[in-house]
Amino acid sequence: MRIAWKDLAQSPHGSLVELEGWPLPPAECETASLRYFALADDAICCAGCLPQDAERRVEIFAAEPIHLDGGALSLRGRLLRLPEDDASGWRYQLHDAQAVQQTAIAAGFSRRQAIGAALAFGLSAWQPLPASAAEIDPQPGRRLLAGHLTIDLHSHAGAINGVRRIAERAPYQPVAAPMRAGGMAAICLSVVADSPVTRLDADRRIRPQRNPKQGELYAHTKAGMERALGLVREQKLGIIRSIADLRAASANKPSVIIATEGADFLEGKLERLEAAHRDWHLRHLQLVHYRPNELGDIQTEPAVHGGLTDFGAAVIERCNALGIVVDVAHGTFDLVARAAKVSRTPLILSHTSYRAKPREFSRRINVAHARLIADTGGVIGIWPNQSNFADLPAMTAGMAQLAGLIGIHHVGLGTDMMGMPSGSVLDTYEELPLLATALLQQGLKEEDVLKILGGNYARVFEQSLAG
């Protein structure tokens, strides 16, 4: 469908469209063959002519390199609309774009001019980006990760969760082999505590369906822990119980940090936390998940407690004393705000992503929410959710964006491996080198990539266990 620029706002998200405009390549030349560039609604004589109005420019991701000579260009592709408050400054993207027609040549420009114009308009500095993980060279990432401690803040790898999987003792999926292949040293292997009473509804939201029976969630979590520990034994994974264990972990000896997603198994009984620390080797506790529980409120349901409860505060204090990492993922802003005041150790928010103005009941967080975590010295794990990021380059741009807002020491990786119904742009640990390369392509220093992919969480883990 051929559309005019004025029709962009009315065009359906994901629709196939044809659009004519003037290309602006981010290259040190007047002509180039590129897969990533901008298209404007009027002739561009220099980079400074890029329209500031987001309705007059489109970010192009071409299916194949397109030769640009500065002339007008008709493109056909899939139109995506970004949120109006997207911090990148773009409103529209054209994916899988193909050239239909090209006309007369216009004046060229330099890469320096392009970057300067982008910064002037508050846009990301342009650089050619890979269109998919298949086009990222894993070798730079693989070389960087070799011998370094890498950690996933949140994982369900191995197919350990699910009421039926636990009850039927379903076969495990490979974990140790993909970790070795991709250079992942340790994962926070998380047992879901509330799944017997939650369901995925027609709107693709996981919601509580009923109140649990007394003892039900404890029994379920205990069975889930037995399954997780069975995976550890079967695939000869190490269990990280101490700072020394963490420092000894490597991709050649992949290990797990035992975690729970939701502290629902406590059922209001604080003494169960010490037993979980001793018997299950629990070292990472996420307070809430998909039901408002005895500890506090969640992002995806109306608040009922006003944030963190007194019992939730007592659980955090006990975690600090025992040496358990406190994870506030899924918790409301008010829950996190009180948790930050209660905890003596840095907080983790293991899996989310940034958005300037998250929708109601969204799992994403704004900058104020993120800074609550950063101000404790904590770390936020960015997850590769396909509903938030189109591909690995987009995910790494999100990581770099959050690092720019709250500091490089406060960003990590939380894959939610085998835990996302919407799909993942990083669905195996074998792709970790691709992620590392893509982070380097964002312009991050090698030492900063290593902080994001493990170093930052290691610091919080050590501080949590040291008390």
KOLROLO-655666 format. One record per residue (C-alpha): residue number from 1; residue in three letters; y, x, z. Coordinates in steps of 0.5 Angstrom, whole numbers. Layout:
- seq / type / north / east / up
- NUM / ala / Y / X / Z
...
//
This chain:
- seq / type / north / east / up
- 1 / met / 0 / 0 / 0
- 2 / arg / 7 / 3 / -2
- 3 / ile / 12 / 2 / 3
- 4 / ala / 19 / 4 / 4
- 5 / trp / 22 / 7 / 10
- 6 / lys / 25 / 1 / 13
- 7 / asp / 18 / -2 / 13
- 8 / leu / 15 / 4 / 17
- 9 / ala / 16 / 0 / 24
- 10 / gln / 13 / -6 / 21
- 11 / ser / 7 / -2 / 18
- 12 / pro / 0 / -3 / 22
- 13 / his / -2 / 3 / 26
- 14 / gly / -8 / 6 / 22
- 15 / ser / -6 / 3 / 16
- 16 / leu / -7 / 6 / 9
- 17 / val / 0 / 7 / 6
- 18 / glu / 4 / 11 / 1
- 19 / leu / 11 / 14 / 2
- 20 / glu / 16 / 18 / -2
- 21 / gly / 20 / 23 / 1
- 22 / trp / 23 / 30 / 2
- 23 / pro / 18 / 35 / 5
- 24 / leu / 21 / 41 / 10
- 25 / pro / 15 / 46 / 10
- 26 / pro / 15 / 51 / 17
- 27 / ala / 15 / 57 / 12
- 28 / glu / 18 / 64 / 11
- 29 / cys / 19 / 62 / 4
- 30 / glu / 22 / 57 / -1
- 31 / thr / 15 / 54 / -4
- 32 / ala / 8 / 54 / 0
- 33 / ser / 2 / 50 / 0
- 34 / leu / 1 / 47 / 7
- 35 / arg / -3 / 42 / 11
- 36 / tyr / 3 / 41 / 16
- 37 / phe / 10 / 39 / 15
- 38 / ala / 15 / 34 / 15
- 39 / leu / 17 / 29 / 11
- 40 / ala / 25 / 26 / 11
- 41 / asp / 27 / 20 / 7
- 42 / asp / 33 / 24 / 4
- 43 / ala / 34 / 30 / 0
- 44 / ile / 34 / 36 / 5
- 45 / cys / 38 / 42 / 3
- 46 / cys / 36 / 46 / 9
- 47 / ala / 33 / 45 / 16
- 48 / gly / 39 / 43 / 19
- 49 / cys / 39 / 37 / 15
- 50 / leu / 32 / 34 / 18
- 51 / pro / 34 / 27 / 21
- 52 / gln / 35 / 26 / 28
- 53 / asp / 33 / 19 / 28
- 54 / ala / 26 / 19 / 29
- 55 / glu / 25 / 13 / 24
- 56 / arg / 28 / 17 / 18
- 57 / arg / 22 / 23 / 19
- 58 / val / 15 / 23 / 19
- 59 / glu / 10 / 29 / 21
- 60 / ile / 5 / 30 / 16
- 61 / phe / -2 / 32 / 17
- 62 / ala / -5 / 33 / 10
- 63 / ala / -13 / 33 / 8
- 64 / glu / -12 / 39 / 4
- 65 / pro / -6 / 44 / 3
- 66 / ile / -1 / 41 / -1
- 67 / his / 4 / 45 / -5
- 68 / leu / 11 / 44 / -3
- 69 / asp / 17 / 47 / -8
- 70 / gly / 22 / 43 / -4
- 71 / gly / 22 / 37 / -9
- 72 / ala / 21 / 30 / -7
- 73 / leu / 14 / 28 / -6
- 74 / ser / 10 / 22 / -5
- 75 / leu / 4 / 22 / 0
- 76 / arg / -2 / 17 / 1
- 77 / gly / -5 / 17 / 8
- 78 / arg / -6 / 14 / 15
- 79 / leu / 0 / 12 / 19
- 80 / leu / 0 / 13 / 26
- 81 / arg / 5 / 11 / 31
- 82 / leu / 7 / 14 / 37
- 83 / pro / 10 / 11 / 43
- 84 / glu / 18 / 11 / 43
- 85 / asp / 18 / 15 / 49
- 86 / asp / 13 / 21 / 46
- 87 / ala / 16 / 27 / 49
- 88 / ser / 15 / 31 / 42
- 89 / gly / 21 / 27 / 39
- 90 / trp / 16 / 24 / 33
- 91 / arg / 15 / 17 / 32
- 92 / tyr / 11 / 17 / 26
- 93 / gln / 5 / 21 / 23
- 94 / leu / 1 / 21 / 17
- 95 / his / -6 / 23 / 17
- 96 / asp / -11 / 25 / 12
- 97 / ala / -5 / 25 / 7
- 98 / gln / -6 / 27 / 0
- 99 / ala / 0 / 28 / -6
- 100 / val / 1 / 22 / -11
- 101 / gln / 7 / 25 / -14
- 102 / gln / 12 / 31 / -14
- 103 / thr / 19 / 31 / -17
- 104 / ala / 24 / 36 / -18
- 105 / ile / 26 / 42 / -14
- 106 / ala / 31 / 43 / -8
- 107 / ala / 34 / 49 / -4
- 108 / gly / 29 / 53 / 0
- 109 / phe / 30 / 55 / 8
- 110 / ser / 27 / 60 / 13
- 111 / arg / 22 / 59 / 18
- 112 / arg / 28 / 61 / 23
- 113 / gln / 32 / 56 / 21
- 114 / ala / 26 / 51 / 21
- 115 / ile / 25 / 53 / 28
- 116 / gly / 32 / 53 / 30
- 117 / ala / 33 / 46 / 27
- 118 / ala / 27 / 43 / 31
- 119 / leu / 29 / 46 / 38
- 120 / ala / 36 / 43 / 36
- 121 / phe / 33 / 36 / 35
- 122 / gly / 29 / 37 / 41
- 123 / leu / 22 / 37 / 37
- 124 / ser / 17 / 42 / 38
- 125 / ala / 18 / 49 / 34
- 126 / trp / 14 / 48 / 28
- 127 / gln / 8 / 52 / 26
- 128 / pro / 2 / 51 / 21
- 129 / leu / -3 / 47 / 26
- 130 / pro / -11 / 46 / 24
- 131 / ala / -12 / 39 / 22
- 132 / ser / -19 / 39 / 26
- 133 / ala / -24 / 43 / 31
- 134 / ala / -28 / 45 / 24
- 135 / glu / -22 / 49 / 22
- 136 / ile / -20 / 53 / 28
- 137 / asp / -23 / 60 / 28
- 138 / pro / -27 / 60 / 35
- 139 / gln / -27 / 68 / 35
- 140 / pro / -20 / 69 / 38
- 141 / gly / -22 / 64 / 44
- 142 / arg / -29 / 67 / 45
- 143 / arg / -27 / 74 / 45
- 144 / leu / -21 / 72 / 51
- 145 / leu / -26 / 68 / 55
- 146 / ala / -32 / 73 / 55
- 147 / gly / -33 / 76 / 62
- 148 / his / -28 / 71 / 65
- 149 / leu / -28 / 65 / 70
- 150 / thr / -28 / 59 / 67
- 151 / ile / -28 / 52 / 70
- 152 / asp / -28 / 45 / 68
- 153 / leu / -25 / 40 / 74
- 154 / his / -29 / 34 / 72
- 155 / ser / -36 / 33 / 69
- 156 / his / -41 / 28 / 68
- 157 / ala / -45 / 33 / 64
- 158 / gly / -53 / 32 / 63
- 159 / ala / -53 / 25 / 63
- 160 / ile / -53 / 24 / 71
- 161 / asn / -50 / 18 / 72
- 162 / gly / -51 / 11 / 70
- 163 / val / -55 / 6 / 75
- 164 / arg / -60 / 5 / 70
- 165 / arg / -61 / 12 / 69
- 166 / ile / -61 / 14 / 76
- 167 / ala / -66 / 8 / 77
- 168 / glu / -71 / 10 / 71
- 169 / arg / -70 / 17 / 72
- 170 / ala / -68 / 18 / 65
- 171 / pro / -68 / 25 / 62
- 172 / tyr / -63 / 30 / 63
- 173 / gln / -58 / 32 / 57
- 174 / pro / -57 / 40 / 56
- 175 / val / -52 / 43 / 61
- 176 / ala / -54 / 50 / 62
- 177 / ala / -55 / 52 / 55
- 178 / pro / -48 / 49 / 52
- 179 / met / -45 / 52 / 58
- 180 / arg / -47 / 59 / 56
- 181 / ala / -46 / 58 / 49
- 182 / gly / -39 / 56 / 50
- 183 / gly / -37 / 61 / 56
- 184 / met / -36 / 56 / 61
- 185 / ala / -38 / 59 / 68
- 186 / ala / -37 / 53 / 73
- 187 / ile / -37 / 45 / 72
- 188 / cys / -35 / 40 / 78
- 189 / leu / -41 / 36 / 77
- 190 / ser / -39 / 29 / 79
- 191 / val / -43 / 23 / 82
- 192 / val / -40 / 17 / 81
- 193 / ala / -40 / 13 / 87
- 194 / asp / -38 / 6 / 85
- 195 / ser / -42 / 4 / 79
- 196 / pro / -46 / -1 / 81
- 197 / val / -40 / -6 / 82
- 198 / thr / -36 / -4 / 76
- 199 / arg / -36 / -6 / 69
- 200 / leu / -33 / -4 / 62
- 201 / asp / -30 / -11 / 60
- 202 / ala / -28 / -14 / 53
- 203 / asp / -21 / -10 / 54
- 204 / arg / -25 / -3 / 55
- 205 / arg / -22 / -3 / 62
- 206 / ile / -27 / -1 / 67
- 207 / arg / -26 / -6 / 73
- 208 / pro / -29 / -8 / 80
- 209 / gln / -33 / -14 / 79
- 210 / arg / -36 / -16 / 86
- 211 / asn / -35 / -13 / 93
- 212 / pro / -41 / -8 / 95
- 213 / lys / -46 / -10 / 100
- 214 / gln / -47 / -6 / 106
- 215 / gly / -50 / 0 / 105
- 216 / glu / -51 / -1 / 97
- 217 / leu / -46 / 5 / 95
- 218 / tyr / -48 / 10 / 100
- 219 / ala / -55 / 9 / 97
- 220 / his / -53 / 9 / 90
- 221 / thr / -49 / 16 / 91
- 222 / lys / -55 / 19 / 95
- 223 / ala / -60 / 17 / 89
- 224 / gly / -54 / 20 / 84
- 225 / met / -54 / 26 / 88
- 226 / glu / -62 / 27 / 88
- 227 / arg / -61 / 26 / 81
- 228 / ala / -55 / 31 / 80
- 229 / leu / -59 / 36 / 84
- 230 / gly / -65 / 35 / 80
- 231 / leu / -61 / 37 / 74
- 232 / val / -59 / 44 / 78
- 233 / arg / -66 / 45 / 79
- 234 / glu / -69 / 44 / 72
- 235 / gln / -64 / 47 / 68
- 236 / lys / -63 / 53 / 73
- 237 / leu / -56 / 52 / 75
- 238 / gly / -53 / 55 / 81
- 239 / ile / -49 / 51 / 86
- 240 / ile / -43 / 54 / 89
- 241 / arg / -42 / 53 / 96
- 242 / ser / -37 / 59 / 98
- 243 / ile / -32 / 63 / 95
- 244 / ala / -37 / 68 / 94
- 245 / asp / -41 / 64 / 90
- 246 / leu / -35 / 62 / 86
- 247 / arg / -33 / 69 / 84
- 248 / ala / -40 / 71 / 82
- 249 / ala / -41 / 65 / 77
- 250 / ser / -41 / 67 / 70
- 251 / ala / -43 / 64 / 63
- 252 / asn / -49 / 68 / 64
- 253 / lys / -50 / 65 / 70
- 254 / pro / -47 / 58 / 70
- 255 / ser / -46 / 54 / 76
- 256 / val / -44 / 47 / 79
- 257 / ile / -39 / 45 / 84
- 258 / ile / -42 / 39 / 87
- 259 / ala / -37 / 33 / 87
- 260 / thr / -36 / 25 / 88
- 261 / glu / -32 / 21 / 84
- 262 / gly / -30 / 16 / 89
- 263 / ala / -31 / 17 / 96
- 264 / asp / -34 / 10 / 97
- 265 / phe / -41 / 12 / 99
- 266 / leu / -37 / 13 / 106
- 267 / glu / -36 / 6 / 107
- 268 / gly / -31 / 7 / 112
- 269 / lys / -36 / 12 / 116
- 270 / leu / -32 / 19 / 117
- 271 / glu / -39 / 22 / 119
- 272 / arg / -42 / 22 / 113
- 273 / leu / -37 / 27 / 110
- 274 / glu / -40 / 32 / 114
- 275 / ala / -47 / 30 / 112
- 276 / ala / -45 / 30 / 105
- 277 / his / -42 / 37 / 106
- 278 / arg / -48 / 40 / 109
- 279 / asp / -54 / 36 / 105
- 280 / trp / -51 / 35 / 98
- 281 / his / -47 / 41 / 98
- 282 / leu / -41 / 37 / 97
- 283 / arg / -35 / 41 / 96
- 284 / his / -30 / 37 / 91
- 285 / leu / -28 / 30 / 93
- 286 / gln / -25 / 25 / 89
- 287 / leu / -22 / 20 / 94
- 288 / val / -22 / 13 / 89
- 289 / his / -25 / 11 / 83
- 290 / tyr / -25 / 4 / 79
- 291 / arg / -24 / 0 / 86
- 292 / pro / -19 / 0 / 91
- 293 / asn / -24 / 2 / 97
- 294 / glu / -23 / 4 / 104
- 295 / leu / -19 / 10 / 102
- 296 / gly / -13 / 7 / 98
- 297 / asp / -10 / 4 / 92
- 298 / ile / -12 / 6 / 84
- 299 / gln / -8 / 6 / 78
- 300 / thr / -12 / 1 / 74
- 301 / glu / -11 / -5 / 79
- 302 / pro / -6 / -8 / 83
- 303 / ala / -4 / -5 / 90
- 304 / val / -7 / -8 / 96
- 305 / his / -6 / -2 / 101
- 306 / gly / 1 / 1 / 99
- 307 / gly / -2 / 7 / 97
- 308 / leu / -7 / 12 / 102
- 309 / thr / -10 / 8 / 108
- 310 / asp / -10 / 11 / 115
- 311 / phe / -18 / 12 / 114
- 312 / gly / -16 / 16 / 107
- 313 / ala / -11 / 20 / 111
- 314 / ala / -17 / 22 / 116
- 315 / val / -22 / 24 / 110
- 316 / ile / -17 / 29 / 107
- 317 / glu / -16 / 32 / 114
- 318 / arg / -23 / 32 / 115
- 319 / cys / -24 / 35 / 108
- 320 / asn / -19 / 41 / 110
- 321 / ala / -23 / 42 / 116
- 322 / leu / -30 / 43 / 112
- 323 / gly / -27 / 46 / 106
- 324 / ile / -27 / 41 / 101
- 325 / val / -23 / 40 / 95
- 326 / val / -19 / 34 / 95
- 327 / asp / -18 / 30 / 88
- 328 / val / -13 / 25 / 88
- 329 / ala / -15 / 23 / 81
- 330 / his / -15 / 15 / 79
- 331 / gly / -10 / 14 / 85
- 332 / thr / -3 / 11 / 85
- 333 / phe / 3 / 15 / 86
- 334 / asp / 4 / 12 / 93
- 335 / leu / -3 / 15 / 95
- 336 / val / -1 / 21 / 92
- 337 / ala / 5 / 22 / 95
- 338 / arg / 2 / 21 / 102
- 339 / ala / -4 / 25 / 101
- 340 / ala / 1 / 31 / 99
- 341 / lys / 4 / 30 / 106
- 342 / val / -3 / 30 / 109
- 343 / ser / -6 / 35 / 106
- 344 / arg / -6 / 42 / 108
- 345 / thr / -9 / 45 / 102
- 346 / pro / -7 / 44 / 95
- 347 / leu / -9 / 37 / 91
- 348 / ile / -13 / 37 / 85
- 349 / leu / -12 / 31 / 80
- 350 / ser / -18 / 33 / 76
- 351 / his / -17 / 29 / 69
- 352 / thr / -11 / 25 / 66
- 353 / ser / -5 / 27 / 61
- 354 / tyr / 2 / 26 / 61
- 355 / arg / 6 / 21 / 59
- 356 / ala / 14 / 20 / 60
- 357 / lys / 13 / 12 / 62
- 358 / pro / 6 / 10 / 63
- 359 / arg / 4 / 3 / 61
- 360 / glu / 2 / -1 / 67
- 361 / phe / -5 / 0 / 70
- 362 / ser / -6 / 6 / 65
- 363 / arg / -9 / 13 / 68
- 364 / arg / -4 / 17 / 65
- 365 / ile / 2 / 20 / 70
- 366 / asn / 9 / 21 / 69
- 367 / val / 13 / 28 / 71
- 368 / ala / 14 / 25 / 78
- 369 / his / 7 / 24 / 79
- 370 / ala / 5 / 31 / 76
- 371 / arg / 10 / 34 / 81
- 372 / leu / 7 / 31 / 87
- 373 / ile / 1 / 35 / 85
- 374 / ala / 5 / 41 / 83
- 375 / asp / 9 / 42 / 89
- 376 / thr / 3 / 42 / 94
- 377 / gly / 1 / 48 / 89
- 378 / gly / -5 / 44 / 86
- 379 / val / -7 / 43 / 79
- 380 / ile / -8 / 37 / 74
- 381 / gly / -14 / 37 / 69
- 382 / ile / -12 / 35 / 62
- 383 / trp / -18 / 31 / 59
- 384 / pro / -20 / 30 / 52
- 385 / asn / -19 / 23 / 51
- 386 / gln / -19 / 20 / 44
- 387 / ser / -15 / 15 / 46
- 388 / asn / -9 / 20 / 48
- 389 / phe / -10 / 26 / 43
- 390 / ala / -13 / 25 / 36
- 391 / asp / -16 / 32 / 36
- 392 / leu / -16 / 39 / 40
- 393 / pro / -9 / 41 / 37
- 394 / ala / -6 / 35 / 40
- 395 / met / -10 / 36 / 46
- 396 / thr / -7 / 43 / 47
- 397 / ala / 0 / 41 / 45
- 398 / gly / -1 / 36 / 51
- 399 / met / -3 / 42 / 56
- 400 / ala / 3 / 46 / 53
- 401 / gln / 8 / 40 / 54
- 402 / leu / 6 / 39 / 61
- 403 / ala / 6 / 47 / 63
- 404 / gly / 13 / 47 / 61
- 405 / leu / 15 / 41 / 65
- 406 / ile / 11 / 43 / 72
- 407 / gly / 9 / 50 / 71
- 408 / ile / 3 / 54 / 68
- 409 / his / 0 / 55 / 75
- 410 / his / -1 / 47 / 75
- 411 / val / -5 / 45 / 69
- 412 / gly / -13 / 46 / 68
- 413 / leu / -18 / 43 / 64
- 414 / gly / -22 / 36 / 66
- 415 / thr / -27 / 34 / 61
- 416 / asp / -30 / 28 / 64
- 417 / met / -36 / 30 / 60
- 418 / met / -40 / 24 / 58
- 419 / gly / -36 / 20 / 62
- 420 / met / -31 / 17 / 57
- 421 / pro / -32 / 10 / 53
- 422 / ser / -27 / 12 / 49
- 423 / gly / -29 / 18 / 46
- 424 / ser / -27 / 26 / 47
- 425 / val / -24 / 31 / 42
- 426 / leu / -28 / 36 / 46
- 427 / asp / -35 / 33 / 47
- 428 / thr / -39 / 40 / 48
- 429 / tyr / -38 / 46 / 52
- 430 / glu / -40 / 50 / 46
- 431 / glu / -33 / 48 / 43
- 432 / leu / -29 / 51 / 49
- 433 / pro / -28 / 58 / 45
- 434 / leu / -24 / 53 / 40
- 435 / leu / -20 / 50 / 45
- 436 / ala / -18 / 57 / 48
- 437 / thr / -16 / 59 / 40
- 438 / ala / -12 / 53 / 40
- 439 / leu / -8 / 54 / 46
- 440 / leu / -7 / 61 / 44
- 441 / gln / -4 / 58 / 37
- 442 / gln / 1 / 54 / 42
- 443 / gly / 4 / 60 / 43
- 444 / leu / 1 / 61 / 50
- 445 / lys / 0 / 68 / 53
- 446 / glu / -8 / 70 / 54
- 447 / glu / -7 / 70 / 61
- 448 / asp / -4 / 63 / 61
- 449 / val / -10 / 61 / 57
- 450 / leu / -14 / 64 / 63
- 451 / lys / -11 / 60 / 68
- 452 / ile / -11 / 54 / 65
- 453 / leu / -19 / 54 / 63
- 454 / gly / -21 / 57 / 70
- 455 / gly / -16 / 61 / 74
- 456 / asn / -12 / 56 / 77
- 457 / tyr / -17 / 51 / 80
- 458 / ala / -21 / 58 / 83
- 459 / arg / -14 / 59 / 87
- 460 / val / -14 / 52 / 89
- 461 / phe / -22 / 52 / 91
- 462 / glu / -21 / 59 / 95
- 463 / gln / -15 / 56 / 99
- 464 / ser / -19 / 50 / 100
- 465 / leu / -25 / 53 / 103
- 466 / ala / -21 / 58 / 107
- 467 / gly / -17 / 52 / 110
//
